Amino acid sequence: MFSKTGRLIEYRRGICVNFVSFCSSQISKLRRTRSKRISSRGLTSRTPAWLQAWTPDYKAATTCGQTYSGRAEMNNPTYALVTGASLGLGRVFARELAARKQNMILVARSRDKLEKLANELRSSQSVLAEVLEFDLTSPSAGPRLVQQLHDRNLQVGLLVNNAGFGVRGDFRTLTLQRQMEMLSLNNGAVVELTYSLLPSLMKHPQAGIINVSSAAGFQPIPYASLYAATKSFLTSFSLGLQEELRSSRVSVVTLCPGRILAEGHNGEAKNGNRKFGFVYQLPEDVVRDALESLANGGGLVIPGFVNKLSIFAQRLIPRRAVPALVAKMSRQ
């Protein structure tokens, strides 16, 4: 027999589930319409205001009938640095930014994948692309990476803290080493790199930071307890930093996506036969939402109506009941 609280939870949950089901078809229609609109409009038809300070050299060069494929052809080029750029959202960020004629610094542990992506960006977008093979889980990773940037005279105007991973399972049975690596990459590396790079970012006319967190950070998630906690930390840190830097020229975006379609072997997003497939988002849509927010001065970004609804719906449920409800839903 359900208690009064239990019946209330089930009733509210039923309302949310029915509402989500009703909206799912509308979301699919909006997604298809938006994809067609973006495809027809092109990626470079609207240059965000925060990027305009970075493009004069490119415009001047193309006006003279020149392109820049080497550093010698540009004076003091500015770069966007993306961590975890070898796959997933990081690779999409790199492609979207390069399409907006931003020079790229690609950071990850997989040199071969980074070199392949860098060559692609150089040939298709005529931008500079630097590769830094680096393990961000290593001690003092942030300061050491920034020192490499200084040694190579690479000036960063946009930092995309994208690198991260999650492990799922019983906290007691997962290896401590793997969980500490996740904690180090998802939180420690972000703090170190942001702290070490912030002084130079503040010297730019317009600069930005995009912290890739997750909708998982808005509630405790049994069997992904530490992962959800790392994203909760990152969201809180990023939003606080945004307020601290409000009077500066550094905009901060806190990106909290939900489930994202994985890339197949051909680099295209694949959905497969997932249950509740409508909740999955295209990585390109997530990245464009983040860049649009950055163009408007930064802030919290929760892509997708379903994700916004899910986070809002949690406010209708007693907080002590959320972990049990999330655990039950994750097992379905």
N, C-alpha and C positions, 0 to 999 in steps of 0.2 A: 504494500500500500504506500502510495506517495504521501509525503508530508505536504503541508501547505506550500512550503518553499519549493519542493520538488515539482508540484503541479504547476506553479507559477513559471518555473524555469522551462518546463516542457511546453507550456502554452506560448511563451515568448519565443522559444526556439521555433515552434511551429509557424508562427507568424513570419519570422525571418526567413525560414526555408521556403515558404510559399512565395514570399516577396522576391527572393533571389531567383526562384524558378521562373516567375513571371517576367523578371527583368532580363534574364539570360538571353532570350531571343532578340530583345531590343539591343543588347550590348553587341551581339554578333553582327547585327545590321549596321550599327554605328561604326564598328571596327572595319567592316568591309568598305563602308562609305569613306571613312577616314583614310584607309590605305589607298583607295583610288584617287582621293583628292591630293594626297601627298605625292603619289606617283606622277600625277599629271602636272603638279606644281613644280616638282624638282626640289632637290635639297638645298640649292644655293640661291634660290629666288628671294629668300628673305634672310639677310645677315643680321643676327642679333646685335643689339646695341653694344653689349659688352665685348663683342668680337671686333667691332669697328676699329678700336684702337690698335688691333693687331694686324690689320690688313693693308695699311698704306703701302708698304714695300711691295706687296704682291701686286696691288693695283698699278703702281708706278711701273713695275717691271713688265706687266702685260701690256700696258699702254704703249711701251716702247717696242713691243713685239718680242719681248724676251720672256723666258721662263727661268725659274731657279731650281736647278736640280743639285746644286752644290752650295756649300756654305759660303764660298768665296764670292758668290753673286749677290749676297744679302749682307746688310749691315746690321749687326746685333739682332739676329732673329730671336723671336720669342717662341717658346714651346708650350704645348700642353702635355703634361706627364700623366700617364695612365698606368696604374699598377694592375697586375693580373691581366695584362693585355693579350695574352696568348690565346684566350678562348672566352666564350660566353659574352657577358655584358661588356667586359673589358675590350674585346675585339670589336664589338659593335660601337662602343664609344670612340675607339680609334678611327674607325671608318667614317662615322658621322662627323667627327671633328675635322678629319682630313678633307672631307667633302666640302667643308666650310673654309678650306684653305688654311688650316692650322697646322703648323709644324708639330711633329709628334716625337715624344720620348716614350718608348715602349719598355715596360719593366715586367719581368716574370722570370721563372727559373728555366723555361724551355727556350733555349737560344734558337733552335731550328725553326720553331713556330714563329718566334718573333722576327727572325730574318725574312721568313717568307712573307709575313704581313707587312714588314717595312718595305720590301721590294714592291709589293702590290700597291702600297700607298704612294711611293715615289713615282711609279710608272703611270698610275691611273689618275692621280690628283696633282702631280708636280709639286709636292711638298717635301720638306726635309723630314727624314725619319731616322731617329737614333735608337739603337738597341742597347739595353742594359740588362744583362743576365744577372739576376740578384735574388738571393733568398731572404725574404722579409721576415722570416721567423728566426733568423740568427740574432745573436745579442747586438744591441745598439745598431740595428739595421737602418733606422731612419737617419741618424747623424752620418753614418758611413756612406749612405746613398747620396745624401746632399753634398758630402765632400767630393764624391766622384763627379757630380754635376759641376761643382766649382772648378775642379781640376780640368774638366773638358770645356769650361766656359759656356755652359748651357744655361740659358736664362728661362726660368719657368714662370708663366703667367697664369696657368690653370693647373690645379692639382686634382686628379680624380682618384680618390682612395677607393678602389674597386676590389682589390685582392681580398679574398676571404674564402672560407669553406665551412661546412657543417658536418658533424657526425651525429648519427642517430642510433639510439639503443639505450639500454639500461645504464644509468650513470655508474653503477657499481661494477659492471662488466667491461665497459669500454676502458681501454688502456689510458692511464694517466698521462703518459707522454703525448699521445695523440690529442687528447683534450687540451693539454697545455700549449701545444702547437697552435691549435685553433684559437685559444685565448690570446696568444702572442700575435698571431696574424690579424685576427679580427679587431683587436683593440690596441695592443701594445704598439704594433707597427704604425697604425693610423696616428696615434698620439705622438710618437717619436717623429714621424715624417712631417706631420703638420707643424709641430713645434719648431723643427729644424728649418723648415722651408718658409715659415710665415714671415720672418724679417725681410726676406727678399721679395716675397709676394707683395708686401705693403709698400714697396718702392715703385710698383708699377702703377700707371695711370688707372687701369682697371684690371683687377685680378679676380680669380674665383677658386672656390674649393667645392668639390662635389663628394660627399661622403655617402657611399652606397651601403645603406643599412637594410632593413627588411621589415615587412609587416609582422614577422614573427616576434619582433621585439615589443609588441604592444600587449602581450599576454604571456604567462608562463606556459610552456609546452612540455608536458611529460614525455620522456624518452627523447627529448631534444633539449633538455633543461639548460645545459650550459650554452648551447648555440643561441637559444632565445635570449639568455642573459647577456651574451656578448652583443647582440643586436639592440637590446634595451639600453645597454651602456652607450653604444655608438650613437643611437638616436638622441639620447639625453645630452651627451657631450657635444654633438653637432649643433643642436638647437641652442644650447647655451653659448657656444662659440659664435654662432650667428649674431646673437644679441651683443656680445662683447665687441664684435667687429662692425657693428651697425654704423658707427660714425667714421669708419675707415673706407677705403676703396676696394675692399675685399668682400665679395659676395659669397655666401655659404648656402649650399643646397643640401638638404637632408633627404635622400631618396630612399623610400621604403616600399619596394615592390612586393607583390605577393608571388604566386607561382608563375614561373617564366618558362616558355617553351624552350626545350633543349635543342641544340643544333645537331643536325644529322651529319653524316660523313661528307656531304656536299656543301656543308656550311649553312644550309637552310633550316629554319625552325621546323621542328617535328612535334606533332601532338600525339600520334599513335592512337591507341584505344583507351586513353585515360578516362577514368570515371570523373564526372563533373569537368569535362574538358573545357567548358566555357569559362572557367575561372583562370585558365592559363592565358598569359599575355605574350605578344610578340616582343622580343627584346628591343627591336627597333622603336616600337611605340614607347617603351619605358625610357629609353635613352632620349628620345625627342622631348618627352615630358620634362625630363631633368634639364635639358638645355634650354627649353622654353622658360622654365622657372628661373634659371640663371640669368637669362636675358632680361627678366623682370625684377632682378634684384635678389633672387634666392628665396629660400623658405623651405617649408616641409612639403614634400611631394609624395602622395600616395596614389600611384597610377591605378586606374581602373575603378569603375563604379562598385563592383562586387567587393573589392578590398576596402573601399571607404565605408560601405554598408556594414561589412563584417566588424570593422573596428568600432563603428558607432553602436552596433547592436550589443557589444560587450558591456556598454554602460547600462543596459537594461537588466543585466544579470548580476547578482551578488558576486563580488570578487572572489569570495572563498569557494564559490561553485565553479568558477571558470576552469581551473585545472582539470577537474573531473570531467567536465563537458568536453574540453578539448581532447582529452585522452580517449574518450568514448568515440568522438567523431573521427579521430585519426586512425582508429582501428577498423572503421567501416570500409 
